[in-house]
Amino acid sequence: MTTSKNPSHIILIAGHWLGAWAWDEVLEHLDSAGAPATAITLPGLDPADPARSTRTLDDQVEAISDVLLRLNVSAEQRATLVAHSGANAPVSVVLDRHPELIHRMVWVDSGPVASGTAFAPDFPEQLEELPLPPFDELGQEASLEGLNARALERFRALAVPEPGPVLRQAVELANDARNSVPTTLVCCSIPSALVREMAREGHPMFAEVANLETLDVTDLPTGHWPMWSRPADLAEVIQSAAS
């Protein structure tokens, strides 16, 4: 990997059930390349938080915005946001509110969401949270390809149930300037050709991709958690985007 003279700070945000720990291997590779990076744990995914299950999508958006402020991100020194999987909801809102602060958006086996979208709008109100499902069930929804027994064991041991309010709350977007932020799609469990086809056909999962003005697409064939199955390759893609 190569580094730029004044690289964009990379902010890594993992999807459902995951905290900053999910990026440990990727961070090692980025650090060795001299790429400044920070991984964050979203509100609701910190096991030490006694009010964890009540955290909302708004809380997560505020937390990401606070990190941008803490890192002194500005229109002159913008950040690269990296969102994996279900982190696409809060990150889409941050991108909508602060497009001028984002150098490049990197979606890892994910993509921007449309206004009015909720991950699970019908998730029962009486349920406080969604635990990590058994792997045989999870594997029917998202590919576990490339994950060895050790990775799965760590996933199970460290996963935190996803708060119900986060799953039920809809994303509200209003600023079309978000579509002008240069974007990289890292396609892992779904090949880029299929992603582009789904975008053209208006499939809800990738319909917003069709609105992006500057788009790079990288295929990184593996399962839905490339930070564990191909961490060095993922780090290289991210670092290249940030540069």
N, C-alpha and C positions, 0 to 999 in steps of 0.2 A: 504494500500500500504506500501511497505517497500522500504528503500533506501539503496544504496551501500555506502561503505566508501568514494569512490572517484568517484561519478557518472558522466557520460558523460553529457555535456551540451546539452540540447534539443533545436533545432531550428524548429519552427513551421511555415509552409508556406501554406497558403490557396489557393484555386483555383480561377477560374474566378469570377470577380466582387467583390472579397473580399479583405479586408486588415487585419492587425493584430487584429483588433477588433473582428474578427470572432472566435478567440480562447479565448476570455475573460473567459468563464466559465471553459474551460479546464485548463487555467493557474491558476485559483483559486484552483483547485484540486491538480495540480502539486505543487503549492507553499505550500499548507498545508501538502504535503507529503515530503517537503524538496528537491524536484527535481528541479535543476536549469534549467530554460527554458526562451526562448526569442521568441516572435512572431514578424514577420516582414511584412511590407507592400511592395510589389514589385513595382518597377517603373511602372508608368502607372495606378496605382490603388490608388494613393493619390489624393483626390479631390482638394487639395490646389495647386497642381502642374499645372502651366499654360500651360506647354508643354506636359501634361499628355498623350494626344492621339497620340503623335509621338514616345513614348517610344517603344523600341524594345526588342526582346528576349535577345539580347546581353546585353542590359542595365540590364535586370533582373538577368542574370547570374553574371554580375559584382557586382550587389548589394548583392547577396547571398555570393559571394566570399569575399566581403568587410566585411560582418558580421563575417565570419569565422576568418578573420584577426583581427577584433576588439575584438573578444572574446578570442584571443590568442590560437586558436585551432591549434594543432600540431599533429605530428605523435605519440607523447607521451601522449597527452591529446586530444583525438579525440571527435568529436561531433556526436550526433544523429540527423539526418535530418528527418523531418516529412513532407511529401508532400501530400496534399489533391487535388484530382481531377486534374484540368488543370495546377496546379503547377508542374505537372510531366515533362513538357517540359524543363523549365530552370533548375530544379533540376537534371534531367538526364544529362544535360551538365556539371553541377558542379561535379556530381559524376564521370563523365568521366575524368574530368581534375584533380580532387583532391581525388582519392579513398583512399589515405593514410591518409586523414584527417577525414574520416567518420568511426565511431565506428559501427553504424548500420543504415540502411536505413529503414524507416517505410513509407509505402504507404497506405494512407487512402482512401478506395474505389477508388483506382487508381493503377497505376503500371508504370514501366519504359517504355520509348518509344524507338522505333528503329531509327537508323540513317536515315536521309532523310524524317522523318515524320514531317508534319505540321498539326496543329489542324484544320485549315480551309484554305487550299491553294488557294481555289477559292473565298475567301471572296473579294468582289468587291473593287478594288483599290480606287474608288471614295468615299467609305465609310470610315470615320475616325475611327469608333469604333462600338462596338456591345453592346447595352444596355441590361440590364437584361430583358428577355422576360416576357410577362404576365405569371402568374403561371400556367394557364391551358395549355399553350404551353410548358413551362419548365418541367412540370410534365410528359409530354410525352417522354422527353429525359432523365430525371433523377428523381428518386423517391423522393417525398416530404414526405414520411412516417415519422411520429413522430414529425412533425413540427406543433405546435399549432398556433393560430391566432397571438399571440404576437411575436413569432419567425418570422413568415412570414412578419409581419409589420416591424420589425426591419431590416430584409433582404432587403425589398423594400426601406426602408428609407436610408440605409447606402451603398447599392450596388453602385459600380462605373462602368461605361461602360468599357468593355475590349478594349484596343487599337488594331486597325486593324493590325499594323505591327507585333504585338505579335502573332496574329492568323495566319498570312500568312507565317511567317518565319519558315523554316525547321530546325530541330535539326540536328547538325552534330557531330557524335561521332567517336572516333578512338581508344580508350583505353579499351581493353578487361578486364583490371584489375577491372573495375567497377563491373563486374559480381562476383568478389570474396568478395565483401563487404557483410557481413551478412545482411539479409533482412527479414523484417516482412511485410506481407500483411494483412491489416485489411479489411476484406470483409463485406460490409454492405448491399448495395442494390443488389449485385450479390453474391450468396453463393459461398463459397470456392470450392466446388465440381465442380461447373460450371466454375469457374475461371481456375482451373487446366485442365479441359477438353478443354477450349478455348486455353490455352497455348499449350497443346499437339497437337491441330489441327492447330496451327499457326495463330489463329485469330489475326488481327492487334492490337487489344486492349490489348492483353496479351501475344503476341508471345515472347517478351523478357523475360518473366518470366521463360521460359524453359531453359534459359541460366544461371540462377542464381545458384551459387554453394552451398550456404547455405540459406535455405528458411524456415521460420516459417509462418504458416498461422493461423489467428484467425478470427473466425466468430463473427461479432457483428451485428446481424440482426436489421436493421432500414433503413431509407432512406439515400440519398446521402450526407446529411449534419449531420453526427453523433456528431459533436462538439456542436450542439444545441439540438439534440434529445436524445443523451446519453452521455453527457459530462463527467460524473464521470467514466463511464465504459471505455470510450475512453482514458481518462487520465491514468487510471490504466494500460491499454494495453501499452500505450506509455512509461510510467515510467518503466514498467517491461522490455521492450525492451532496454531502455537506461541503465538499470542496468546490 
